[in-house]
Amino acid sequence: MLNFMEDKISKEKLEKYKRITSKALCMAKKNVARGMEKAGEEIIEMVENYVSDAEHFELKGRVVDAFAALNYAHGWLDCGARLKIFDVHDNKLFTVV
C-alpha cells in the first residue's frame, strides 16, 4: 500500500511561499537582462497569472491548489533566472549559483 503525504498545506507554509515568490518576482522585475525585455515580460505575466490563481484558490479554501500555483509561479522565475533572462544572483530566491 502506498503511503501518501497528507494533502494539507499549513497557513504558515503557504504564507512563507507567498513571501518568497513575491520577493523573487520583485527582484526579477527590477533585473531583466538587456535585450531580454520581451521574454522577461512574458515570464512576468505568467508569474503574475499564477500568483493571481493562488490568491483565488486560497480564497476558495483550496490551499493545496494555491500552493501548487505558487510553485508554478516560482518555477517560471527560476527558469528565467537560469536562462539569464533575469540578471539575479540570489541563490536563496532562485536556483542560480
N, CA, C and O of each residue as an XYZ file, in Angstrom:
388
protein
N       0.842     -1.177      0.000
C       0.000      0.000      0.000
C       0.889      1.243      0.000
O       1.861      1.336      0.750
N       0.527      2.199     -0.865
C       1.284      3.446     -0.937
C       0.969      4.333      0.253
O      -0.159      4.367      0.743
N       1.976      5.043      0.704
C       1.800      5.958      1.815
C       1.881      7.381      1.270
O       2.974      7.898      1.035
N       0.727      8.012      1.069
C       0.693      9.365      0.532
C       0.842     10.383      1.648
O       0.390     10.174      2.773
N       1.491     11.498      1.305
C       1.601     12.598      2.268
C       0.207     13.174      2.500
O      -0.661     13.108      1.630
N       0.017     13.719      3.646
C      -1.247     14.369      3.940
C      -1.447     15.510      2.943
O      -0.515     16.261      2.655
N      -2.657     15.635      2.426
C      -2.903     16.639      1.394
C      -3.289     17.989      2.003
O      -4.285     18.599      1.613
N      -2.505     18.429      2.939
C      -2.766     19.706      3.590
C      -1.491     20.537      3.603
O      -0.384     20.024      3.763
N      -1.686     21.809      3.433
C      -0.592     22.774      3.497
C      -0.951     23.734      4.627
O      -2.051     24.285      4.649
N      -0.038     23.933      5.552
C      -0.329     24.839      6.672
C      -0.386     26.275      6.175
O       0.219     26.627      5.163
N      -1.123     27.087      6.905
C      -1.223     28.513      6.586
C       0.162     29.151      6.613
O       0.479     29.998      5.778
N       0.987     28.738      7.580
C       2.343     29.283      7.699
C       3.192     28.945      6.475
O       3.944     29.786      5.982
N       3.068     27.717      5.993
C       3.851     27.307      4.828
C       3.400     28.077      3.585
O       4.228     28.530      2.795
N       2.089     28.221      3.419
C       1.577     28.976      2.284
C       2.055     30.422      2.345
O       2.489     30.977      1.335
N       1.979     31.028      3.515
C       2.432     32.415      3.681
C       3.923     32.552      3.377
O       4.345     33.517      2.740
N       4.711     31.591      3.832
C       6.154     31.604      3.574
C       6.428     31.607      2.070
O       7.240     32.396      1.587
N       5.758     30.736      1.338
C       5.998     30.644     -0.098
C       5.431     31.836     -0.850
O       5.957     32.202     -1.901
N       4.374     32.448     -0.341
C       3.873     33.683     -0.937
C       4.914     34.784     -0.797
O       5.156     35.533     -1.744
N       5.537     34.888      0.383
C       6.570     35.911      0.611
C       7.779     35.676     -0.293
O       8.283     36.608     -0.919
N       8.234     34.439     -0.355
C       9.410     34.113     -1.172
C       9.153     34.428     -2.639
O       9.984     35.050     -3.301
N       8.017     34.002     -3.138
C       7.691     34.230     -4.553
C       7.523     35.715     -4.828
O       7.945     36.197     -5.879
N       6.918     36.444     -3.908
C       6.751     37.886     -4.070
C       8.106     38.590     -4.128
O       8.318     39.460     -4.974
N       9.016     38.220     -3.240
C      10.361     38.815     -3.246
C      11.079     38.501     -4.555
O      11.699     39.380     -5.155
N      10.994     37.254     -4.993
C      11.655     36.848     -6.235
C      11.066     37.581     -7.435
O      11.800     37.994     -8.333
N       9.750     37.742     -7.454
C       9.101     38.458     -8.549
C       9.559     39.921     -8.580
O       9.867     40.447     -9.650
N       9.605     40.565     -7.444
C      10.076     41.959     -7.382
C      11.508     42.075     -7.896
O      11.832     42.988     -8.655
N      12.359     41.141     -7.476
C      13.754     41.173     -7.910
C      13.851     40.945     -9.419
O      14.619     41.621    -10.103
N      13.080     40.000     -9.931
C      13.113     39.714    -11.368
C      12.654     40.929    -12.175
O      13.270     41.279    -13.182
N      11.580     41.565    -11.734
C      11.065     42.739    -12.452
C      12.113     43.842    -12.550
O      12.171     44.551    -13.555
N      12.928     43.991    -11.531
C      13.936     45.054    -11.498
C      15.207     44.684    -12.243
O      16.057     45.539    -12.490
N      15.341     43.398    -12.607
C      16.617     42.936    -13.158
C      16.456     42.127    -14.442
O      17.069     41.071    -14.600
N      15.633     42.627    -15.349
C      15.509     41.974    -16.649
C      16.775     42.300    -17.437
O      17.157     43.464    -17.556
N      17.415     41.280    -17.968
C      18.668     41.475    -18.698
C      18.433     42.280    -19.972
O      17.400     42.152    -20.628
N      19.404     43.098    -20.298
C      19.338     43.906    -21.524
C      19.186     42.974    -22.731
O      19.910     41.989    -22.872
N      18.241     43.308    -23.581
C      17.983     42.502    -24.766
C      16.987     41.371    -24.518
O      16.585     40.679    -25.454
N      16.591     41.183    -23.272
C      15.667     40.104    -22.916
C      14.321     40.645    -22.434
O      13.556     39.931    -21.786
N      14.041     41.887    -22.748
C      12.833     42.528    -22.231
C      11.546     41.790    -22.628
O      10.658     41.605    -21.797
N      11.447     41.376    -23.876
C      10.227     40.690    -24.336
C      10.036     39.380    -23.575
O       8.947     39.102    -23.071
N      11.084     38.585    -23.494
C      10.990     37.310    -22.766
C      10.696     37.557    -21.291
O       9.899     36.844    -20.681
N      11.344     38.570    -20.726
C      11.107     38.906    -19.325
C       9.662     39.288    -19.075
O       9.066     38.864    -18.084
N       9.092     40.089    -19.969
C       7.686     40.490    -19.833
C       6.763     39.278    -19.891
O       5.809     39.182    -19.118
N       7.044     38.362    -20.799
C       6.199     37.169    -20.933
C       6.256     36.304    -19.677
O       5.233     35.806    -19.209
N       7.446     36.134    -19.143
C       7.585     35.328    -17.926
C       6.897     36.017    -16.757
O       6.171     35.377    -15.996
N       7.118     37.308    -16.612
C       6.497     38.045    -15.513
C       4.974     37.968    -15.604
O       4.300     37.831    -14.583
N       4.434     38.055    -16.806
C       2.983     37.928    -16.983
C       2.492     36.555    -16.517
O       1.476     36.459    -15.829
N       3.208     35.501    -16.887
C       2.824     34.150    -16.450
C       2.895     34.036    -14.932
O       2.000     33.469    -14.305
N       3.955     34.573    -14.347
C       4.114     34.516    -12.895
C       2.961     35.245    -12.213
O       2.367     34.729    -11.266
N       2.651     36.436    -12.693
C       1.554     37.205    -12.097
C       0.222     36.466    -12.235
O      -0.615     36.524    -11.335
N       0.025     35.777    -13.353
C      -1.202     34.990    -13.533
C      -1.272     33.852    -12.519
O      -2.322     33.616    -11.920
N      -0.167     33.150    -12.326
C      -0.159     32.053    -11.351
C      -0.327     32.572     -9.922
O      -0.990     31.926     -9.111
N       0.255     33.711     -9.607
C       0.072     34.300     -8.277
C      -1.400     34.668     -8.085
O      -1.967     34.449     -7.015
N      -2.003     35.222     -9.115
C      -3.432     35.546     -9.055
C      -4.269     34.275     -8.852
O      -5.216     34.262     -8.065
N      -3.907     33.217     -9.569
C      -4.596     31.929     -9.382
C      -4.463     31.466     -7.942
O      -5.430     30.994     -7.343
N      -3.262     31.600     -7.384
C      -3.025     31.176     -6.000
C      -3.937     31.943     -5.040
O      -4.518     31.363     -4.123
N      -4.054     33.241     -5.262
C      -4.924     34.056     -4.413
C      -6.375     33.600     -4.530
O      -7.083     33.498     -3.529
N      -6.812     33.325     -5.761
C      -8.176     32.845     -5.999
C      -8.413     31.515     -5.274
O      -9.415     31.349     -4.579
N      -7.483     30.575     -5.447
C      -7.630     29.266     -4.802
C      -7.662     29.403     -3.282
O      -8.451     28.738     -2.612
N      -6.805     30.266     -2.740
C      -6.780     30.438     -1.294
C      -8.123     30.972     -0.787
O      -8.637     30.505      0.230
N      -8.682     31.944     -1.494
C      -9.985     32.495     -1.099
C     -11.084     31.446     -1.140
O     -12.034     31.503     -0.358
N     -10.956     30.489     -2.050
C     -11.939     29.414     -2.171
C     -11.672     28.276     -1.184
O     -12.417     27.297     -1.143
N     -10.605     28.409     -0.387
C     -10.264     27.362      0.567
C      -9.496     26.202     -0.044
O      -9.323     25.165      0.596
N      -9.039     26.368     -1.264
C      -8.290     25.315     -1.966
C      -6.795     25.576     -1.780
O      -6.093     25.979     -2.707
N      -6.337     25.338     -0.567
C      -4.982     25.706     -0.165
C      -3.922     24.894     -0.911
O      -2.880     25.435     -1.281
N      -4.170     23.626     -1.133
C      -3.203     22.795     -1.867
C      -3.040     23.334     -3.292
O      -1.923     23.405     -3.804
N      -4.145     23.713     -3.931
C      -4.073     24.289     -5.276
C      -3.358     25.637     -5.255
O      -2.602     25.949     -6.175
N      -3.589     26.440     -4.215
C      -2.902     27.720     -4.081
C      -1.394     27.502     -3.975
O      -0.611     28.209     -4.609
N      -0.998     26.528     -3.178
C       0.418     26.209     -3.015
C       1.023     25.737     -4.340
O       2.141     26.118     -4.690
N       0.286     24.916     -5.061
C       0.764     24.433     -6.359
C       0.944     25.592     -7.334
O       1.942     25.643     -8.054
N      -0.007     26.522     -7.366
C       0.097     27.670     -8.267
C       1.321     28.521     -7.928
O       2.001     29.017     -8.826
N       1.599     28.690     -6.639
C       2.795     29.435     -6.237
C       4.065     28.725     -6.693
O       5.033     29.367     -7.100
N       4.053     27.406     -6.621
C       5.221     26.660     -7.074
C       5.421     26.788     -8.578
O       6.556     26.888     -9.042
N       4.342     26.786     -9.339
C       4.462     27.029    -10.778
C       4.998     28.428    -11.029
O       5.877     28.611    -11.871
N       4.482     29.416    -10.310
C       4.946     30.797    -10.471
C       6.449     30.881    -10.234
O       7.185     31.484    -11.016
N       6.887     30.269     -9.146
C       8.310     30.350     -8.826
C       9.144     29.558     -9.832
O      10.283     29.925    -10.122
N       8.592     28.495    -10.353
C       9.281     27.730    -11.394
C       9.564     28.579    -12.626
O      10.639     28.489    -13.219
N       8.591     29.404    -13.005
C       8.807     30.310    -14.140
C       9.940     31.289    -13.827
O      10.783     31.561    -14.682
N       9.958     31.811    -12.611
C      11.036     32.738    -12.229
C      12.390     32.053    -12.257
O      13.365     32.622    -12.747
N      12.457     30.841    -11.738
C      13.715     30.092    -11.748
C      14.177     29.827    -13.176
O      15.366     29.929    -13.478
N      13.247     29.492    -14.041
C      13.597     29.255    -15.443
C      14.192     30.516    -16.057
O      15.211     30.453    -16.745
N      13.559     31.660    -15.812
C      14.083     32.926    -16.331
C      15.462     33.249    -15.791
O      16.309     33.786    -16.504
N      15.683     32.921    -14.532
C      16.996     33.158    -13.931
C      18.046     32.245    -14.558
O      19.140     32.693    -14.901
N      17.711     30.966    -14.706
C      18.669     30.006    -15.280
C      19.005     30.331    -16.735
O      20.131     30.113    -17.182
N      18.022     30.854    -17.469
C      18.248     31.219    -18.868
C      18.852     32.615    -19.016
O      19.059     33.099    -20.129
N      19.133     33.259    -17.871
C      19.749     34.589    -17.819
C      18.859     35.678    -18.437
O      19.344     36.687    -18.950
N      17.549     35.441    -18.369
C      16.601     36.474    -18.765
C      16.525     37.508    -17.643
O      16.344     38.701    -17.888
N      16.665     37.028    -16.412
C      16.748     37.906    -15.251
C      18.177     37.858    -14.739
O      18.737     36.781    -14.535
N      18.755     39.012    -14.536
C      20.126     39.110    -14.041
C      20.078     39.131    -12.514
O      20.227     40.177    -11.882
N      19.866     37.946    -11.943
C      19.743     37.809    -10.490
C      20.806     36.843     -9.987
O      21.208     35.917    -10.691
N      21.252     37.074     -8.763
C      22.324     36.257     -8.210
C      22.021     35.771     -6.797
O      22.922     35.329     -6.083
N      20.783     35.850     -6.400
C      20.359     35.456     -5.048
C      20.006     33.968     -5.058
O      18.951     33.579     -5.560
N      20.884     33.148     -4.508
C      20.637     31.704     -4.539
C      19.684     31.238     -3.449
O      19.452     30.037     -3.307
N      19.135     32.153     -2.688
C      18.073     31.801     -1.729
C      16.703     31.955     -2.368
O      15.749     31.297     -1.954
N      16.596     32.817     -3.371
C      15.337     33.040     -4.068
C      15.256     32.334     -5.414
O      14.165     32.063     -5.915
N      16.419     32.033     -6.000
C      16.477     31.428     -7.325
C      17.445     30.259     -7.339
O      18.324     30.160     -6.483
N      17.279     29.372     -8.315
C      18.215     28.250     -8.446
C      19.373     28.688     -9.341
O      19.522     28.215    -10.468
N      20.177     29.592     -8.819
C      21.357     30.093     -9.524
C      22.575     29.889     -8.625
O      22.457     29.735     -7.409
N      23.732     29.892     -9.252
C      24.982     29.751     -8.489
C      25.728     31.068     -8.460
O      26.804     31.156     -7.868
